[in-house]
Amino acid sequence: MDTEIESLERKRDKYRAIKQGMMQELLTGKTRLMGGEEGRTTD
């Protein structure tokens, strides 16, 4: 049970780090999201 909780906590931390990195890229303008069918573009 403890190992499962630790595993889930590691996954949660990993996804939080990914989300934080993605938000940072959006805020700095490194990554832009386009509306409609253009999809996502990266400069």
C-alpha positions in Angstrom: 0.0 0.0 0.0 2.8 2.4 0.9 4.7 1.7 -2.3 1.6 2.3 -4.3 1.0 5.7 -2.6 4.7 6.6 -3.2 4.4 5.6 -6.9 1.3 7.8 -7.3 2.9 10.7 -5.5 5.9 10.5 -7.9 3.5 10.4 -10.9 1.7 13.5 -9.5 5.0 15.3 -9.0 6.1 14.5 -12.5 2.8 15.8 -14.0 3.0 18.9 -11.9 6.5 19.6 -13.2 5.4 19.1 -16.8 2.4 21.4 -16.3 4.6 24.0 -14.7 7.1 23.8 -17.6 4.3 24.1 -20.2 2.8 27.1 -18.4 6.2 28.8 -18.3 6.6 28.3 -22.1 3.1 29.7 -22.7 3.8 32.7 -20.5 7.2 33.5 -22.0 5.8 33.2 -25.6 8.1 30.3 -26.5 5.0 28.1 -27.3 1.9 29.6 -28.9 -1.5 28.0 -29.1 -3.5 28.8 -32.2 -7.3 28.5 -32.4 -9.2 26.5 -34.9 -7.7 23.8 -37.1 -4.2 25.2 -37.1 -3.4 23.4 -33.8 -0.3 24.0 -31.8 2.8 25.7 -33.1 6.2 25.9 -31.6 8.7 28.5 -32.7 
